[in-house]
Amino acid sequence: MSEFLDKARAAMVAMREVFPATPLLRNDHLSARYGAEIWLKREDLSPVRSYKLRGAFNAMRKVMSAGGAPSFVCASAGNHAQGMAFMCRHFEVPGVVFMPVTTPQQKIDKTRTFGGPFIQIRLVGDYFDDTLAEAQRYCSETGGHFLAPFDDEDVIEGQASVAAEIEQQLPGLADMIVLPVGGGGLASGVRSYFGDRMQIRYVEPEGGKSLRAAVEAGAPVTLDKVDSFVDGAAVARIGARPFARLKDVPPDHVLAAPEDRICLTMLEMLNVEGIVLEPAGALSVNALEDLQDEIAGKRVICVTSGGNFDFERLPEVKERAQRFSGVKKYYILRLPQRPGALREFLDMLGPEDDISRFEYLKKSARNFGTVLIGIETKAAENLDALAERLDAAGFTYRDITTDPVLAEFLI
């Protein structure tokens, strides 16, 4: 294992010619909230706003030192593409980035900006599997080097430079480090570096628990369904090489963060601290909610893995956060078709309750109409009190806030 530490440290030293170490900063807000000493390893402040350029740098420099390749190739619509593009420009080597046709223009533009004239972007396939297959076919035909996002020993070694920097920045280390997990490259690299020197907790999105499934099964398994909201960590299958380094992780050390709760953390970090985090970048901070009894009085490091957040998604993030915290709910209300019925309902609202949506779904019934209504308030208990008043007044309604089918089609 000392050999791995030496390689990760060497990668870190080599990286200093390209970009500075990302900050490790004590966060007073989170420290006060959890009664602990919380430090953030700010990978969201790297040149590409994620840690992904570390693995790309290390893997590419090794390929080049071994004789090079006609081109570097990746399949990615996110941080991995941007990391490789940045390093293609640095090394002045050609790269080809395959992205799904559905990739947002903002991500395409950022990747092109980082790579400049050294990269080509090819939009192929509606789904990532199609994009990946085309990228691998291209490599087999041209002899290009496929740069895997996480299932590669040199990439894992490069991601472990995060741990090497922490070791330099915080003498004495910490009691615990909290790591986000997607394909496992960062988590396996940091774990291999620190070993037993720090407690480690791993956090995945609720809709993409590939590490938890793998450690319970004893081998990587492919999830039947993945929620893509946390797009930087929603991976259906943990990488084989990362899992080889994570296979003996206790299952109860792998936490799951609900997607809507992650939204709450993103808004809190933005509004309180002015820190922009993407959903995957907020995972480790969000997990503190589940660890608060365990971390009280301790020194804890959270790796904020990325800050590539498209602000066009902000309304969705706010909506999901409000629904999770209980300050916004949606109801289907059965309203009598007579004068004064709506006024009776409005009189049920409290002084802090606001109607955010009102839509008739059906007017054809002679005696009753069906209304979709959204209500925002300042405290969750206000909506509990509203429900009690509606029940007492005999109103017929249904809370559809957490109904996955109705919410998808109506909200």
N, C-alpha and C positions, 0 to 999 in steps of 0.2 A: 504493500500500500504506500510505502514511502516513495516508491517510484512514481506513483500517480500524483502524489503531492508535488514532487519535483517538476513533473510535466505541467501541472496546472499553474505552478508558480512561474515557470518559464514562459508559458503562454501569456500570463498576466504582464510580465516584464516586456515581452515583445509588443503587446497591445499598447503600451505607453507611447510608442512611436506613432500611433494612429489616433488615439483618443484618451482623455484623462480618466482616472478612476471615478466611478459614480459616487456621490456622497453617501455617507452613513450618518443620518441625522436623528438626534433625539427629538421625539414629538411630544411636546408638553400637553397638548389637548388629549391625546390618547392615553398618555401616562396618568393624567389626572382622572380620566374616565374609568380606567381599569385598575387603578391602585397599583400600578407596576411601572417599570422603567421601559418604555417602548421606543425602540429605534427602528427607523425605516431605511432599508437599503434601496436607494432611489434609482433603480434600473430604468424608470420612466424618464430619467434625465440623461440617458446616453444619446449620442448623436442621432440615432434613429428611434429614440424614445422606447426602446426595449432592449433586453439582454441578448437578443438573437444575433447581433453582429459579432458577439464573442465566439460562438461556435463556428460561425461562417469564417471568421478570420483564422481560427486555429486550423480548421480542416483545409482551407484553401492554401495557407502557407505551407502545409505539409505536402499537399499534392504538388505544389510548385517546386518545392525543394527536392522532390523525387523525380522531377523531369517534366512536370506540368501536364496539361490536357488541352485539347483543341478549344474547349469552352467549359464553363461551369453552367449547370442546369439545375433548376429547381421548379417545383410545383407548389405554389402558395398564393394566397390572396391577401396575405397579411404581413406580419412582422418578419417572418423568415425571408420573404421575398425582398423586403427592404434591407435587411441585414446583408444578404448576398449581393444585392445591387450596390450598396455602399462599398463593400470590399472589392467588387469588380473594378470600381472606379479607382480605389486606392491602389490596387495592384496593377491596374491598367491591363486587365485581362478581359476577354469577351465573356459575356454571360447571357443566357436565355432564360427568361422567366415565363413559365406557363401559368396562366390564371384562368379561372372559369369565366365564361362570357358574362355571367351575372355579377362580377366583381364591381363594387362601386367605383365610380370615376375618380373619387378622391384618393383611393388606394393605388389605382393605376398611376395617377399623376405623381404621387409621392415616390413610388418605386422608380419611375422614370427620372425624377429629379435626383435621387440618390445615385443612380447608376450612370446618368448622363449618356455620352456616346458609346459607352462600353457594354450596354445591355440592349437586348431586344425583348419586347413583351409580346407574347402570343396568347390571344384569348381563345380558349378551346373548351368546349363542353359546357353543359348546364350544371353539371355536378362535379365535385372535386375528384371523384374516382375516375371520371373520364379525362379530366385534366392530367391527373397523375399518370394514367396509362399512356397518354400522348407524350408526356415528358420523358418517360422511360423508353418509349419507342424511339424517340428522337436521339436519346443517348446511345442506344444500341446501333443506330444507323450512322451516327457521326463520330462515335468515340468520345463524346462529351462526358464529363465527370458529373454524376448526379449527386447533388448536395442534399442529403437527407436532413429534415428539420430537427430530428432528435435521435433516430436509431442509427447512430454512428459514433464510434469510440472517440474520434477526434473532436466531434461536436460536443460530446459529453465532457471531454477534457477542457474544451474551451469554456463551456458554461461554468465549470468548476472554478474558473478565475474569479467569479463572484465571491466564493468562499475565501480564496486567497486574499482578496482585497479586504474583506471583513476582518480577517486575521490581522492584517496590518493596521486597520483603522481603529480597532477596538481591542487593545491589549487586555488579556484576561477573558476575552470572549463574553458570552452571555449564558444564561441558564437554558434558553430555548431559542430556536430559530423556526419560523413558520414559513413554509414553502408552498407556492402554488404548483399544481401538477396538471399537465396536459398530456403530452406524449412521454414525459418523464426525463427529458434531457437535463434540465436544470436541477430537478430534485435528485436524480441519481448522481450527478456530478458533485453537488454540494454535500450529499450524504457520504459519498466516497472520500471526500476531502476531510470532513470533520470527524467521521467515524463516531466514536463514543464520547468525543470531547464536549458535545452539546446535545441536549435533548432536541429532537426534531419532530415537528408535526407537519403533516401534509394535508393540503386542502384542495378538493376538486369541486367543480360545480355539481349541484344535485342532479342535473340532467346529463352528466357525463362522468360517472364514477368508474372509470376504467381501471385505475390502480386498485381500488377497493375490491372490485370484482376479481382482479388477477391474484391478489394476495389470498383471497378466500378460496380460489380455485387451485392455487398453486402453479398457475401458468397464465400467460396472457389469454384473454377471451375477448371476443368481439361483442360489444353491446348491441342489442336489437334496435335500440332507439336512442338518439342523442338530441338533446335540446341545444340548438346552435347559438343561443343568445350570448353565451360566454365564448365567443368565437376563437379567442386565443388559447382556450384550454378545453374546449368541447371535443374530445378525441374518443373515437369508438373503441380503440384498442391501444393499450400501452405498448411502447416500443419493446422489442425483444431484448435489446442490449440494456436499455434502462432498467427493465424488470429484473435482469440478472443481478443488478446491483441493489434492487429494492425488494427482492422476493421474500426476505425475512422480516420485513417491516410488520409490526403488530397491527392487525386490522383496526384496532381501536385508536391507532395513531393517525389514521386516514379519515379526515373530516369531510363532510359534504356541506357546501354553502348553497342555500336556496337562491335561485336566480333573482327573485324579487327582493330578497334581503341584500343581495349584492348591490342592487340599485340604490338602496338606502345608504349604503356605505359610500358609493360613488358621489352621491349628492352631498353627504356630510363632509367628505374630504374636499369637495369643490367649494362649498359654501363657507365652511369654517376655516379650512387651511389653504384654500386657493390651489389645491393639488388636483390636476386633471389625471384621472386614472381610467383606463379602459376596463371592461368587466373582469378580464383575467387579472389585470393589475391590482384589482381591489380584493382579490380572493383572500390573501393572507391577512389583511386588516379585518376583513369581515369575519374571519374565523376566530378572532379574539372574543366575539360574543359567546362562543361555545367553550372557550378556554379560560374565562375570567376567574373561576374558582381556582384553577390550577396555576395561574400566573401571578396571582396577587403577591406583591412584594418582590417580584423577580425581574430580572433584566431579560427582555425579549426582543428579538429582531424579526421584523416582517420584511420580506422581499416584495417590493412593489414592482412587478415584473414588466409593466408596460403602460404607456400613456397615450397610445394612438386611438383616441376617441373622436369619432365623427359627431360633431355637435348637432347634426340633423337628427341624431338619435336621442337627444336630450328630452324632448317631450315624452317619448316612450319610457325612458328611465324614470322620469318624475312620476309618470302615471303608475308604473309598477311599484315604485317606492311608496306612494301614497296608499295604494291598495294593500300592500303588505303591512304597513303600519296601522291600518284601520281608520285612516282619516278620510278615505274616499271609498264610497260604495255605490253599486249600481243595483237598481231594483226594477222588476217588472210589476207594475201596479195596475190592479183592476179598478177602474174608476167609473162610478155610475154616470150615465149620460143624462145629467140633469143640471140645471143652473145651480151654482153654488158648490158643487162637488169638489171642484179644483180648489176653491177658496178654503174648504174644510181641510183639505190636505196641507195646503200652505200654512195654515194655522198650526199644524203639528210641528213645523220646523222650529228649531231653537235659534237664539240670537247669533250663534256662530256658524249656522248651517247655511250653505249656499248651494243653489241648483247649478250644476255645471253642464248638465245635458237634460233635454226634455224632448221626447219624440213619441208621437203617436204611432204605435205599431199596427193597430187595427181599429177602425172606426165604424165598421159595417154592422156590428151588433146593435140591436135596437136599444138595449138597456144598459150595456156596459161597454167601455172602451179600454184597450190595453195600452199602457204607456211605459216606455223605457225612460227611467229617470236616474241621473247621476247626482250624487250629493257629496260635496266637500265640506269639511269642518276643520276645526283646529285641534281637537282631541278625540281620540277613538271612543271614549265613553259617551260623547255627544250622540253618536249614531246608535249606541246601545240604548240610550234613553229614548231616541226617536222611535226605535222598534217597539219599545214598551208602550209608547203613546199610540202608535198605529194599531197595535194589538188591542189596546183598551178601547179604541174608537171603532173597532170592527172592520178596519181596512183589510182587503185581501191583496197580498203582495208576495213577491219571492225575491230573495237576495241572490243575485247571480254573479256577484263579484268574483267568487272563486270557482264558478262552474266553468270548466275548461272549454266545453263545447259552445255554450251560449256566449261566453265572454269573447271567444274568438270571432264569432260571426256578428255579434251585436255591438260590442264595445269598441 
